[in-house]
């Protein structure tokens, strides 16, 4: 039980780190990467379910989480640019 949570947290951190590198974000630390990976997993699963796709294994879950985290970072960057112009 505890080991599966450790694995999940490590995968979320990996997904958040990969997304921050892909989107050329600044490194914010381990906790930020874990949260970004977690939110990215939720967003990625939502986006993929809208188009009728599903991930079936660990590698698929990481890819979905990275894509979702990239989408989250993209939205955050767009919103922060719009707010800084006002």
PDB file with SEQRES, HELIX, SHEET and CRYST1 records, atoms N, CA, C and O in Angstrom:
SEQRES   1 A   86  UNK UNK UNK UNK UNK UNK UNK UNK UNK UNK UNK UNK UNK          
SEQRES   2 A   86  UNK UNK UNK UNK UNK UNK UNK UNK UNK UNK UNK UNK UNK          
SEQRES   3 A   86  UNK UNK UNK UNK UNK UNK UNK UNK UNK UNK UNK UNK UNK          
SEQRES   4 A   86  UNK UNK UNK UNK UNK UNK UNK UNK UNK UNK UNK UNK UNK          
SEQRES   5 A   86  UNK UNK UNK UNK UNK UNK UNK UNK UNK UNK UNK UNK UNK          
SEQRES   6 A   86  UNK UNK UNK UNK UNK UNK UNK UNK UNK UNK UNK UNK UNK          
SEQRES   7 A   86  UNK UNK UNK UNK UNK UNK UNK UNK                              
HELIX    1 AA1 UNK A    2  UNK A   22  1                                  21    
HELIX    2 AA2 UNK A   30  UNK A   50  1                                  21    
HELIX    3 AA3 UNK A   58  UNK A   84  1                                  27    
CRYST1    1.000    1.000    1.000  90.00  90.00  90.00 P 1           1          
ATOM      1  N   UNK A   1       0.827  -1.198   0.000  1.00  0.00           N  
ATOM      2  CA  UNK A   1       0.000   0.000   0.000  1.00  0.00           C  
ATOM      3  C   UNK A   1       0.866   1.255   0.000  1.00  0.00           C  
ATOM      4  O   UNK A   1       0.723   2.103  -0.881  1.00  0.00           O  
ATOM      5  N   UNK A   2       1.744   1.383   0.956  1.00  0.00           N  
ATOM      6  CA  UNK A   2       2.587   2.579   1.033  1.00  0.00           C  
ATOM      7  C   UNK A   2       3.570   2.629  -0.135  1.00  0.00           C  
ATOM      8  O   UNK A   2       3.916   3.706  -0.622  1.00  0.00           O  
ATOM      9  N   UNK A   3       4.013   1.460  -0.573  1.00  0.00           N  
ATOM     10  CA  UNK A   3       4.952   1.408  -1.689  1.00  0.00           C  
ATOM     11  C   UNK A   3       4.297   1.901  -2.976  1.00  0.00           C  
ATOM     12  O   UNK A   3       4.947   2.569  -3.779  1.00  0.00           O  
ATOM     13  N   UNK A   4       3.023   1.582  -3.183  1.00  0.00           N  
ATOM     14  CA  UNK A   4       2.336   2.045  -4.389  1.00  0.00           C  
ATOM     15  C   UNK A   4       2.184   3.566  -4.379  1.00  0.00           C  
ATOM     16  O   UNK A   4       2.264   4.201  -5.431  1.00  0.00           O  
ATOM     17  N   UNK A   5       1.967   4.154  -3.204  1.00  0.00           N  
ATOM     18  CA  UNK A   5       1.886   5.613  -3.120  1.00  0.00           C  
ATOM     19  C   UNK A   5       3.237   6.265  -3.390  1.00  0.00           C  
ATOM     20  O   UNK A   5       3.304   7.326  -4.011  1.00  0.00           O  
ATOM     21  N   UNK A   6       4.294   5.644  -2.933  1.00  0.00           N  
ATOM     22  CA  UNK A   6       5.636   6.176  -3.200  1.00  0.00           C  
ATOM     23  C   UNK A   6       5.910   6.156  -4.701  1.00  0.00           C  
ATOM     24  O   UNK A   6       6.470   7.107  -5.246  1.00  0.00           O  
ATOM     25  N   UNK A   7       5.516   5.076  -5.365  1.00  0.00           N  
ATOM     26  CA  UNK A   7       5.688   4.976  -6.810  1.00  0.00           C  
ATOM     27  C   UNK A   7       4.855   6.038  -7.523  1.00  0.00           C  
ATOM     28  O   UNK A   7       5.347   6.685  -8.447  1.00  0.00           O  
ATOM     29  N   UNK A   8       3.609   6.226  -7.113  1.00  0.00           N  
ATOM     30  CA  UNK A   8       2.745   7.236  -7.727  1.00  0.00           C  
ATOM     31  C   UNK A   8       3.331   8.632  -7.572  1.00  0.00           C  
ATOM     32  O   UNK A   8       3.346   9.406  -8.529  1.00  0.00           O  
ATOM     33  N   UNK A   9       3.808   8.959  -6.389  1.00  0.00           N  
ATOM     34  CA  UNK A   9       4.384  10.280  -6.152  1.00  0.00           C  
ATOM     35  C   UNK A   9       5.638  10.478  -6.995  1.00  0.00           C  
ATOM     36  O   UNK A   9       5.862  11.563  -7.531  1.00  0.00           O  
ATOM     37  N   UNK A  10       6.451   9.439  -7.113  1.00  0.00           N  
ATOM     38  CA  UNK A  10       7.649   9.533  -7.950  1.00  0.00           C  
ATOM     39  C   UNK A  10       7.279   9.732  -9.416  1.00  0.00           C  
ATOM     40  O   UNK A  10       7.936  10.505 -10.114  1.00  0.00           O  
ATOM     41  N   UNK A  11       6.255   9.060  -9.887  1.00  0.00           N  
ATOM     42  CA  UNK A  11       5.822   9.225 -11.277  1.00  0.00           C  
ATOM     43  C   UNK A  11       5.235  10.601 -11.512  1.00  0.00           C  
ATOM     44  O   UNK A  11       5.455  11.188 -12.572  1.00  0.00           O  
ATOM     45  N   UNK A  12       4.488  11.135 -10.548  1.00  0.00           N  
ATOM     46  CA  UNK A  12       3.964  12.491 -10.672  1.00  0.00           C  
ATOM     47  C   UNK A  12       5.096  13.500 -10.725  1.00  0.00           C  
ATOM     48  O   UNK A  12       5.049  14.448 -11.509  1.00  0.00           O  
ATOM     49  N   UNK A  13       6.113  13.302  -9.897  1.00  0.00           N  
ATOM     50  CA  UNK A  13       7.269  14.200  -9.910  1.00  0.00           C  
ATOM     51  C   UNK A  13       7.988  14.127 -11.249  1.00  0.00           C  
ATOM     52  O   UNK A  13       8.401  15.152 -11.791  1.00  0.00           O  
ATOM     53  N   UNK A  14       8.139  12.927 -11.780  1.00  0.00           N  
ATOM     54  CA  UNK A  14       8.782  12.752 -13.080  1.00  0.00           C  
ATOM     55  C   UNK A  14       7.981  13.439 -14.184  1.00  0.00           C  
ATOM     56  O   UNK A  14       8.557  14.107 -15.043  1.00  0.00           O  
ATOM     57  N   UNK A  15       6.663  13.281 -14.168  1.00  0.00           N  
ATOM     58  CA  UNK A  15       5.816  13.916 -15.176  1.00  0.00           C  
ATOM     59  C   UNK A  15       5.877  15.439 -15.065  1.00  0.00           C  
ATOM     60  O   UNK A  15       5.964  16.129 -16.081  1.00  0.00           O  
ATOM     61  N   UNK A  16       5.832  15.961 -13.856  1.00  0.00           N  
ATOM     62  CA  UNK A  16       5.929  17.412 -13.666  1.00  0.00           C  
ATOM     63  C   UNK A  16       7.275  17.959 -14.102  1.00  0.00           C  
ATOM     64  O   UNK A  16       7.343  19.023 -14.716  1.00  0.00           O  
ATOM     65  N   UNK A  17       8.337  17.249 -13.793  1.00  0.00           N  
ATOM     66  CA  UNK A  17       9.678  17.670 -14.196  1.00  0.00           C  
ATOM     67  C   UNK A  17       9.806  17.660 -15.713  1.00  0.00           C  
ATOM     68  O   UNK A  17      10.331  18.605 -16.301  1.00  0.00           O  
ATOM     69  N   UNK A  18       9.324  16.585 -16.350  1.00  0.00           N  
ATOM     70  CA  UNK A  18       9.402  16.490 -17.810  1.00  0.00           C  
ATOM     71  C   UNK A  18       8.603  17.606 -18.475  1.00  0.00           C  
ATOM     72  O   UNK A  18       9.062  18.207 -19.446  1.00  0.00           O  
ATOM     73  N   UNK A  19       7.420  17.882 -17.959  1.00  0.00           N  
ATOM     74  CA  UNK A  19       6.594  18.946 -18.536  1.00  0.00           C  
ATOM     75  C   UNK A  19       7.247  20.307 -18.369  1.00  0.00           C  
ATOM     76  O   UNK A  19       7.188  21.133 -19.280  1.00  0.00           O  
ATOM     77  N   UNK A  20       7.868  20.555 -17.225  1.00  0.00           N  
ATOM     78  CA  UNK A  20       8.524  21.856 -17.032  1.00  0.00           C  
ATOM     79  C   UNK A  20       9.723  22.015 -17.959  1.00  0.00           C  
ATOM     80  O   UNK A  20      10.038  23.127 -18.382  1.00  0.00           O  
ATOM     81  N   UNK A  21      10.391  20.911 -18.276  1.00  0.00           N  
ATOM     82  CA  UNK A  21      11.504  20.971 -19.234  1.00  0.00           C  
ATOM     83  C   UNK A  21      10.992  21.165 -20.657  1.00  0.00           C  
ATOM     84  O   UNK A  21      11.569  21.935 -21.424  1.00  0.00           O  
ATOM     85  N   UNK A  22       9.913  20.471 -21.014  1.00  0.00           N  
ATOM     86  CA  UNK A  22       9.349  20.599 -22.357  1.00  0.00           C  
ATOM     87  C   UNK A  22       8.834  22.014 -22.590  1.00  0.00           C  
ATOM     88  O   UNK A  22       9.056  22.590 -23.655  1.00  0.00           O  
ATOM     89  N   UNK A  23       8.155  22.570 -21.609  1.00  0.00           N  
ATOM     90  CA  UNK A  23       7.571  23.908 -21.742  1.00  0.00           C  
ATOM     91  C   UNK A  23       8.559  25.013 -21.367  1.00  0.00           C  
ATOM     92  O   UNK A  23       8.195  26.188 -21.330  1.00  0.00           O  
ATOM     93  N   UNK A  24       9.790  24.640 -21.092  1.00  0.00           N  
ATOM     94  CA  UNK A  24      10.858  25.572 -20.734  1.00  0.00           C  
ATOM     95  C   UNK A  24      10.470  26.470 -19.567  1.00  0.00           C  
ATOM     96  O   UNK A  24      10.665  27.685 -19.592  1.00  0.00           O  
ATOM     97  N   UNK A  25       9.915  25.830 -18.550  1.00  0.00           N  
ATOM     98  CA  UNK A  25       9.563  26.552 -17.335  1.00  0.00           C  
ATOM     99  C   UNK A  25      10.749  26.581 -16.390  1.00  0.00           C  
ATOM    100  O   UNK A  25      11.734  25.869 -16.589  1.00  0.00           O  
ATOM    101  N   UNK A  26      10.649  27.399 -15.375  1.00  0.00           N  
ATOM    102  CA  UNK A  26      11.728  27.457 -14.400  1.00  0.00           C  
ATOM    103  C   UNK A  26      11.551  26.321 -13.402  1.00  0.00           C  
ATOM    104  O   UNK A  26      10.418  25.984 -13.058  1.00  0.00           O  
ATOM    105  N   UNK A  27      12.622  25.733 -12.939  1.00  0.00           N  
ATOM    106  CA  UNK A  27      12.478  24.647 -11.961  1.00  0.00           C  
ATOM    107  C   UNK A  27      12.016  25.198 -10.625  1.00  0.00           C  
ATOM    108  O   UNK A  27      12.666  26.073 -10.052  1.00  0.00           O  
ATOM    109  N   UNK A  28      10.907  24.696 -10.130  1.00  0.00           N  
ATOM    110  CA  UNK A  28      10.330  25.208  -8.890  1.00  0.00           C  
ATOM    111  C   UNK A  28      10.553  24.287  -7.707  1.00  0.00           C  
ATOM    112  O   UNK A  28      10.291  24.678  -6.569  1.00  0.00           O  
ATOM    113  N   UNK A  29      11.023  23.089  -7.942  1.00  0.00           N  
ATOM    114  CA  UNK A  29      11.279  22.182  -6.841  1.00  0.00           C  
ATOM    115  C   UNK A  29      10.444  20.924  -6.909  1.00  0.00           C  
ATOM    116  O   UNK A  29       9.570  20.772  -7.763  1.00  0.00           O  
ATOM    117  N   UNK A  30      10.736  20.035  -5.995  1.00  0.00           N  
ATOM    118  CA  UNK A  30      10.117  18.716  -5.986  1.00  0.00           C  
ATOM    119  C   UNK A  30       8.616  18.782  -5.737  1.00  0.00           C  
ATOM    120  O   UNK A  30       7.848  18.124  -6.440  1.00  0.00           O  
ATOM    121  N   UNK A  31       8.186  19.556  -4.761  1.00  0.00           N  
ATOM    122  CA  UNK A  31       6.765  19.631  -4.440  1.00  0.00           C  
ATOM    123  C   UNK A  31       5.967  20.197  -5.610  1.00  0.00           C  
ATOM    124  O   UNK A  31       4.879  19.706  -5.908  1.00  0.00           O  
ATOM    125  N   UNK A  32       6.489  21.209  -6.265  1.00  0.00           N  
ATOM    126  CA  UNK A  32       5.809  21.780  -7.431  1.00  0.00           C  
ATOM    127  C   UNK A  32       5.708  20.760  -8.557  1.00  0.00           C  
ATOM    128  O   UNK A  32       4.676  20.670  -9.222  1.00  0.00           O  
ATOM    129  N   UNK A  33       6.768  19.994  -8.773  1.00  0.00           N  
ATOM    130  CA  UNK A  33       6.736  18.970  -9.812  1.00  0.00           C  
ATOM    131  C   UNK A  33       5.717  17.887  -9.490  1.00  0.00           C  
ATOM    132  O   UNK A  33       5.019  17.410 -10.385  1.00  0.00           O  
ATOM    133  N   UNK A  34       5.622  17.493  -8.224  1.00  0.00           N  
ATOM    134  CA  UNK A  34       4.647  16.476  -7.820  1.00  0.00           C  
ATOM    135  C   UNK A  34       3.226  16.995  -8.057  1.00  0.00           C  
ATOM    136  O   UNK A  34       2.393  16.290  -8.626  1.00  0.00           O  
ATOM    137  N   UNK A  35       2.956  18.217  -7.625  1.00  0.00           N  
ATOM    138  CA  UNK A  35       1.618  18.792  -7.821  1.00  0.00           C  
ATOM    139  C   UNK A  35       1.301  18.990  -9.294  1.00  0.00           C  
ATOM    140  O   UNK A  35       0.177  18.738  -9.729  1.00  0.00           O  
ATOM    141  N   UNK A  36       2.282  19.437 -10.061  1.00  0.00           N  
ATOM    142  CA  UNK A  36       2.074  19.621 -11.492  1.00  0.00           C  
ATOM    143  C   UNK A  36       1.791  18.281 -12.164  1.00  0.00           C  
ATOM    144  O   UNK A  36       0.912  18.197 -13.022  1.00  0.00           O  
ATOM    145  N   UNK A  37       2.513  17.247 -11.790  1.00  0.00           N  
ATOM    146  CA  UNK A  37       2.269  15.915 -12.341  1.00  0.00           C  
ATOM    147  C   UNK A  37       0.903  15.379 -11.961  1.00  0.00           C  
ATOM    148  O   UNK A  37       0.232  14.751 -12.779  1.00  0.00           O  
ATOM    149  N   UNK A  38       0.485  15.622 -10.724  1.00  0.00           N  
ATOM    150  CA  UNK A  38      -0.826  15.176 -10.265  1.00  0.00           C  
ATOM    151  C   UNK A  38      -1.938  15.882 -11.036  1.00  0.00           C  
ATOM    152  O   UNK A  38      -2.842  15.234 -11.564  1.00  0.00           O  
ATOM    153  N   UNK A  39      -1.869  17.188 -11.097  1.00  0.00           N  
ATOM    154  CA  UNK A  39      -2.875  17.957 -11.841  1.00  0.00           C  
ATOM    155  C   UNK A  39      -2.803  17.607 -13.323  1.00  0.00           C  
ATOM    156  O   UNK A  39      -3.831  17.500 -13.991  1.00  0.00           O  
ATOM    157  N   UNK A  40      -1.596  17.430 -13.833  1.00  0.00           N  
ATOM    158  CA  UNK A  40      -1.430  17.046 -15.230  1.00  0.00           C  
ATOM    159  C   UNK A  40      -2.051  15.701 -15.537  1.00  0.00           C  
ATOM    160  O   UNK A  40      -2.613  15.511 -16.615  1.00  0.00           O  
ATOM    161  N   UNK A  41      -1.959  14.762 -14.606  1.00  0.00           N  
ATOM    162  CA  UNK A  41      -2.592  13.463 -14.794  1.00  0.00           C  
ATOM    163  C   UNK A  41      -4.103  13.571 -14.889  1.00  0.00           C  
ATOM    164  O   UNK A  41      -4.733  12.923 -15.724  1.00  0.00           O  
ATOM    165  N   UNK A  42      -4.673  14.394 -14.030  1.00  0.00           N  
ATOM    166  CA  UNK A  42      -6.125  14.589 -14.052  1.00  0.00           C  
ATOM    167  C   UNK A  42      -6.542  15.268 -15.353  1.00  0.00           C  
ATOM    168  O   UNK A  42      -7.478  14.826 -16.018  1.00  0.00           O  
ATOM    169  N   UNK A  43      -5.846  16.341 -15.711  1.00  0.00           N  
ATOM    170  CA  UNK A  43      -6.175  17.075 -16.937  1.00  0.00           C  
ATOM    171  C   UNK A  43      -5.937  16.195 -18.166  1.00  0.00           C  
ATOM    172  O   UNK A  43      -6.756  16.170 -19.085  1.00  0.00           O  
ATOM    173  N   UNK A  44      -4.832  15.485 -18.176  1.00  0.00           N  
ATOM    174  CA  UNK A  44      -4.526  14.614 -19.309  1.00  0.00           C  
ATOM    175  C   UNK A  44      -5.560  13.517 -19.480  1.00  0.00           C  
ATOM    176  O   UNK A  44      -5.989  13.240 -20.600  1.00  0.00           O  
ATOM    177  N   UNK A  45      -5.966  12.887 -18.382  1.00  0.00           N  
ATOM    178  CA  UNK A  45      -6.999  11.854 -18.471  1.00  0.00           C  
ATOM    179  C   UNK A  45      -8.316  12.434 -18.963  1.00  0.00           C  
ATOM    180  O   UNK A  45      -9.025  11.786 -19.732  1.00  0.00           O  
ATOM    181  N   UNK A  46      -8.654  13.644 -18.531  1.00  0.00           N  
ATOM    182  CA  UNK A  46      -9.869  14.301 -18.993  1.00  0.00           C  
ATOM    183  C   UNK A  46      -9.793  14.585 -20.492  1.00  0.00           C  
ATOM    184  O   UNK A  46     -10.734  14.299 -21.232  1.00  0.00           O  
ATOM    185  N   UNK A  47      -8.667  15.149 -20.934  1.00  0.00           N  
ATOM    186  CA  UNK A  47      -8.506  15.458 -22.357  1.00  0.00           C  
ATOM    187  C   UNK A  47      -8.543  14.193 -23.212  1.00  0.00           C  
ATOM    188  O   UNK A  47      -9.193  14.163 -24.257  1.00  0.00           O  
ATOM    189  N   UNK A  48      -7.850  13.162 -22.769  1.00  0.00           N  
ATOM    190  CA  UNK A  48      -7.811  11.932 -23.549  1.00  0.00           C  
ATOM    191  C   UNK A  48      -9.174  11.231 -23.557  1.00  0.00           C  
ATOM    192  O   UNK A  48      -9.535  10.603 -24.553  1.00  0.00           O  
ATOM    193  N   UNK A  49      -9.932  11.329 -22.464  1.00  0.00           N  
ATOM    194  CA  UNK A  49     -11.256  10.705 -22.450  1.00  0.00           C  
ATOM    195  C   UNK A  49     -12.222  11.451 -23.368  1.00  0.00           C  
ATOM    196  O   UNK A  49     -13.147  10.850 -23.914  1.00  0.00           O  
ATOM    197  N   UNK A  50     -12.012  12.751 -23.541  1.00  0.00           N  
ATOM    198  CA  UNK A  50     -12.870  13.518 -24.447  1.00  0.00           C  
ATOM    199  C   UNK A  50     -12.706  13.078 -25.899  1.00  0.00           C  
ATOM    200  O   UNK A  50     -13.650  13.158 -26.686  1.00  0.00           O  
ATOM    201  N   UNK A  51     -11.514  12.615 -26.251  1.00  0.00           N  
ATOM    202  CA  UNK A  51     -11.302  12.158 -27.627  1.00  0.00           C  
ATOM    203  C   UNK A  51     -11.385  10.639 -27.744  1.00  0.00           C  
ATOM    204  O   UNK A  51     -11.136  10.084 -28.814  1.00  0.00           O  
ATOM    205  N   UNK A  52     -11.733   9.971 -26.656  1.00  0.00           N  
ATOM    206  CA  UNK A  52     -11.987   8.542 -26.694  1.00  0.00           C  
ATOM    207  C   UNK A  52     -10.767   7.655 -26.508  1.00  0.00           C  
ATOM    208  O   UNK A  52     -10.803   6.486 -26.892  1.00  0.00           O  
ATOM    209  N   UNK A  53      -9.702   8.167 -25.939  1.00  0.00           N  
ATOM    210  CA  UNK A  53      -8.495   7.378 -25.704  1.00  0.00           C  
ATOM    211  C   UNK A  53      -8.324   7.119 -24.212  1.00  0.00           C  
ATOM    212  O   UNK A  53      -8.856   7.844 -23.372  1.00  0.00           O  
ATOM    213  N   UNK A  54      -7.569   6.068 -23.904  1.00  0.00           N  
ATOM    214  CA  UNK A  54      -7.322   5.709 -22.512  1.00  0.00           C  
ATOM    215  C   UNK A  54      -5.927   5.108 -22.408  1.00  0.00           C  
ATOM    216  O   UNK A  54      -5.478   4.416 -23.322  1.00  0.00           O  
ATOM    217  N   UNK A  55      -5.244   5.369 -21.306  1.00  0.00           N  
ATOM    218  CA  UNK A  55      -3.933   4.760 -21.074  1.00  0.00           C  
ATOM    219  C   UNK A  55      -4.136   3.482 -20.274  1.00  0.00           C  
ATOM    220  O   UNK A  55      -4.952   3.432 -19.353  1.00  0.00           O  
ATOM    221  N   UNK A  56      -3.374   2.441 -20.644  1.00  0.00           N  
ATOM    222  CA  UNK A  56      -3.611   1.145 -20.017  1.00  0.00           C  
ATOM    223  C   UNK A  56      -2.443   0.652 -19.175  1.00  0.00           C  
ATOM    224  O   UNK A  56      -2.576  -0.346 -18.468  1.00  0.00           O  
ATOM    225  N   UNK A  57      -1.294   1.335 -19.238  1.00  0.00           N  
ATOM    226  CA  UNK A  57      -0.149   0.867 -18.455  1.00  0.00           C  
ATOM    227  C   UNK A  57       0.601   2.066 -17.872  1.00  0.00           C  
ATOM    228  O   UNK A  57       0.207   3.215 -18.075  1.00  0.00           O  
ATOM    229  N   UNK A  58       1.670   1.789 -17.158  1.00  0.00           N  
ATOM    230  CA  UNK A  58       2.431   2.844 -16.487  1.00  0.00           C  
ATOM    231  C   UNK A  58       3.041   3.847 -17.439  1.00  0.00           C  
ATOM    232  O   UNK A  58       3.027   5.048 -17.168  1.00  0.00           O  
ATOM    233  N   UNK A  59       3.578   3.371 -18.553  1.00  0.00           N  
ATOM    234  CA  UNK A  59       4.186   4.281 -19.534  1.00  0.00           C  
ATOM    235  C   UNK A  59       3.118   5.187 -20.134  1.00  0.00           C  
ATOM    236  O   UNK A  59       3.345   6.382 -20.325  1.00  0.00           O  
ATOM    237  N   UNK A  60       1.962   4.619 -20.429  1.00  0.00           N  
ATOM    238  CA  UNK A  60       0.855   5.424 -20.951  1.00  0.00           C  
ATOM    239  C   UNK A  60       0.397   6.471 -19.960  1.00  0.00           C  
ATOM    240  O   UNK A  60       0.073   7.596 -20.340  1.00  0.00           O  
ATOM    241  N   UNK A  61       0.369   6.103 -18.687  1.00  0.00           N  
ATOM    242  CA  UNK A  61      -0.026   7.065 -17.650  1.00  0.00           C  
ATOM    243  C   UNK A  61       0.974   8.210 -17.543  1.00  0.00           C  
ATOM    244  O   UNK A  61       0.582   9.359 -17.341  1.00  0.00           O  
ATOM    245  N   UNK A  62       2.252   7.905 -17.676  1.00  0.00           N  
ATOM    246  CA  UNK A  62       3.258   8.963 -17.625  1.00  0.00           C  
ATOM    247  C   UNK A  62       3.097   9.898 -18.815  1.00  0.00           C  
ATOM    248  O   UNK A  62       3.163  11.118 -18.662  1.00  0.00           O  
ATOM    249  N   UNK A  63       2.887   9.333 -20.001  1.00  0.00           N  
ATOM    250  CA  UNK A  63       2.723  10.161 -21.205  1.00  0.00           C  
ATOM    251  C   UNK A  63       1.494  11.052 -21.079  1.00  0.00           C  
ATOM    252  O   UNK A  63       1.548  12.238 -21.405  1.00  0.00           O  
ATOM    253  N   UNK A  64       0.389  10.487 -20.608  1.00  0.00           N  
ATOM    254  CA  UNK A  64      -0.834  11.267 -20.416  1.00  0.00           C  
ATOM    255  C   UNK A  64      -0.604  12.370 -19.383  1.00  0.00           C  
ATOM    256  O   UNK A  64      -1.065  13.496 -19.569  1.00  0.00           O  
ATOM    257  N   UNK A  65       0.103  12.057 -18.300  1.00  0.00           N  
ATOM    258  CA  UNK A  65       0.384  13.058 -17.265  1.00  0.00           C  
ATOM    259  C   UNK A  65       1.273  14.176 -17.787  1.00  0.00           C  
ATOM    260  O   UNK A  65       1.058  15.345 -17.465  1.00  0.00           O  
ATOM    261  N   UNK A  66       2.266  13.827 -18.586  1.00  0.00           N  
ATOM    262  CA  UNK A  66       3.157  14.850 -19.144  1.00  0.00           C  
ATOM    263  C   UNK A  66       2.380  15.758 -20.093  1.00  0.00           C  
ATOM    264  O   UNK A  66       2.544  16.978 -20.051  1.00  0.00           O  
ATOM    265  N   UNK A  67       1.535  15.178 -20.949  1.00  0.00           N  
ATOM    266  CA  UNK A  67       0.741  15.986 -21.877  1.00  0.00           C  
ATOM    267  C   UNK A  67      -0.220  16.886 -21.110  1.00  0.00           C  
ATOM    268  O   UNK A  67      -0.377  18.060 -21.446  1.00  0.00           O  
ATOM    269  N   UNK A  68      -0.856  16.347 -20.095  1.00  0.00           N  
ATOM    270  CA  UNK A  68      -1.753  17.155 -19.276  1.00  0.00           C  
ATOM    271  C   UNK A  68      -1.021  18.254 -18.527  1.00  0.00           C  
ATOM    272  O   UNK A  68      -1.523  19.373 -18.426  1.00  0.00           O  
ATOM    273  N   UNK A  69       0.154  17.952 -18.005  1.00  0.00           N  
ATOM    274  CA  UNK A  69       0.939  18.966 -17.288  1.00  0.00           C  
ATOM    275  C   UNK A  69       1.415  20.060 -18.254  1.00  0.00           C  
ATOM    276  O   UNK A  69       1.470  21.232 -17.883  1.00  0.00           O  
ATOM    277  N   UNK A  70       1.756  19.681 -19.476  1.00  0.00           N  
ATOM    278  CA  UNK A  70       2.122  20.686 -20.485  1.00  0.00           C  
ATOM    279  C   UNK A  70       0.934  21.595 -20.785  1.00  0.00           C  
ATOM    280  O   UNK A  70       1.098  22.803 -20.952  1.00  0.00           O  
ATOM    281  N   UNK A  71      -0.264  21.011 -20.855  1.00  0.00           N  
ATOM    282  CA  UNK A  71      -1.460  21.817 -21.087  1.00  0.00           C  
ATOM    283  C   UNK A  71      -1.698  22.773 -19.922  1.00  0.00           C  
ATOM    284  O   UNK A  71      -2.070  23.928 -20.131  1.00  0.00           O  
ATOM    285  N   UNK A  72      -1.486  22.300 -18.706  1.00  0.00           N  
ATOM    286  CA  UNK A  72      -1.658  23.161 -17.530  1.00  0.00           C  
ATOM    287  C   UNK A  72      -0.642  24.297 -17.558  1.00  0.00           C  
ATOM    288  O   UNK A  72      -0.997  25.451 -17.316  1.00  0.00           O  
ATOM    289  N   UNK A  73       0.612  23.983 -17.848  1.00  0.00           N  
ATOM    290  CA  UNK A  73       1.641  25.031 -17.908  1.00  0.00           C  
ATOM    291  C   UNK A  73       1.350  26.035 -19.012  1.00  0.00           C  
ATOM    292  O   UNK A  73       1.576  27.232 -18.834  1.00  0.00           O  
ATOM    293  N   UNK A  74       0.850  25.563 -20.152  1.00  0.00           N  
ATOM    294  CA  UNK A  74       0.499  26.454 -21.258  1.00  0.00           C  
ATOM    295  C   UNK A  74      -0.587  27.432 -20.823  1.00  0.00           C  
ATOM    296  O   UNK A  74      -0.490  28.631 -21.082  1.00  0.00           O  
ATOM    297  N   UNK A  75      -1.621  26.916 -20.162  1.00  0.00           N  
ATOM    298  CA  UNK A  75      -2.711  27.777 -19.687  1.00  0.00           C  
ATOM    299  C   UNK A  75      -2.234  28.769 -18.637  1.00  0.00           C  
ATOM    300  O   UNK A  75      -2.645  29.930 -18.645  1.00  0.00           O  
ATOM    301  N   UNK A  76      -1.372  28.319 -17.736  1.00  0.00           N  
ATOM    302  CA  UNK A  76      -0.847  29.213 -16.701  1.00  0.00           C  
ATOM    303  C   UNK A  76      -0.028  30.337 -17.331  1.00  0.00           C  
ATOM    304  O   UNK A  76      -0.139  31.493 -16.923  1.00  0.00           O  
ATOM    305  N   UNK A  77       0.796  29.998 -18.324  1.00  0.00           N  
ATOM    306  CA  UNK A  77       1.600  31.027 -18.990  1.00  0.00           C  
ATOM    307  C   UNK A  77       0.720  32.028 -19.717  1.00  0.00           C  
ATOM    308  O   UNK A  77       0.980  33.230 -19.667  1.00  0.00           O  
ATOM    309  N   UNK A  78      -0.322  31.547 -20.396  1.00  0.00           N  
ATOM    310  CA  UNK A  78      -1.234  32.450 -21.106  1.00  0.00           C  
ATOM    311  C   UNK A  78      -1.970  33.359 -20.139  1.00  0.00           C  
ATOM    312  O   UNK A  78      -2.106  34.556 -20.394  1.00  0.00           O  
ATOM    313  N   UNK A  79      -2.443  32.807 -19.035  1.00  0.00           N  
ATOM    314  CA  UNK A  79      -3.178  33.618 -18.055  1.00  0.00           C  
ATOM    315  C   UNK A  79      -2.272  34.632 -17.377  1.00  0.00           C  
ATOM    316  O   UNK A  79      -2.699  35.757 -17.118  1.00  0.00           O  
ATOM    317  N   UNK A  80      -1.041  34.262 -17.085  1.00  0.00           N  
ATOM    318  CA  UNK A  80      -0.149  35.190 -16.403  1.00  0.00           C  
ATOM    319  C   UNK A  80       0.291  36.313 -17.332  1.00  0.00           C  
ATOM    320  O   UNK A  80       0.528  37.428 -16.867  1.00  0.00           O  
ATOM    321  N   UNK A  81       0.406  36.055 -18.618  1.00  0.00           N  
ATOM    322  CA  UNK A  81       0.728  37.125 -19.567  1.00  0.00           C  
ATOM    323  C   UNK A  81      -0.418  38.100 -19.694  1.00  0.00           C  
ATOM    324  O   UNK A  81      -0.198  39.310 -19.750  1.00  0.00           O  
ATOM    325  N   UNK A  82      -1.651  37.591 -19.742  1.00  0.00           N  
ATOM    326  CA  UNK A  82      -2.809  38.462 -19.869  1.00  0.00           C  
ATOM    327  C   UNK A  82      -2.993  39.329 -18.627  1.00  0.00           C  
ATOM    328  O   UNK A  82      -3.388  40.489 -18.739  1.00  0.00           O  
ATOM    329  N   UNK A  83      -2.714  38.785 -17.451  1.00  0.00           N  
ATOM    330  CA  UNK A  83      -2.857  39.552 -16.220  1.00  0.00           C  
ATOM    331  C   UNK A  83      -1.750  40.591 -16.058  1.00  0.00           C  
ATOM    332  O   UNK A  83      -1.966  41.628 -15.430  1.00  0.00           O  
ATOM    333  N   UNK A  84      -0.570  40.326 -16.615  1.00  0.00           N  
ATOM    334  CA  UNK A  84       0.529  41.277 -16.470  1.00  0.00           C  
ATOM    335  C   UNK A  84       0.361  42.477 -17.396  1.00  0.00           C  
ATOM    336  O   UNK A  84       0.974  43.521 -17.174  1.00  0.00           O  
ATOM    337  N   UNK A  85      -0.477  42.335 -18.449  1.00  0.00           N  
ATOM    338  CA  UNK A  85      -0.706  43.442 -19.358  1.00  0.00           C  
ATOM    339  C   UNK A  85      -1.662  44.477 -18.780  1.00  0.00           C  
ATOM    340  O   UNK A  85      -1.682  45.617 -19.246  1.00  0.00           O  
ATOM    341  N   UNK A  86      -2.444  44.115 -17.790  1.00  0.00           N  
ATOM    342  CA  UNK A  86      -3.455  45.027 -17.238  1.00  0.00           C  
ATOM    343  C   UNK A  86      -2.886  45.948 -16.199  1.00  0.00           C  
ATOM    344  O   UNK A  86      -3.610  46.773 -15.642  1.00  0.00           O  
TER     345      UNK A  86                                                      
END                                                                             
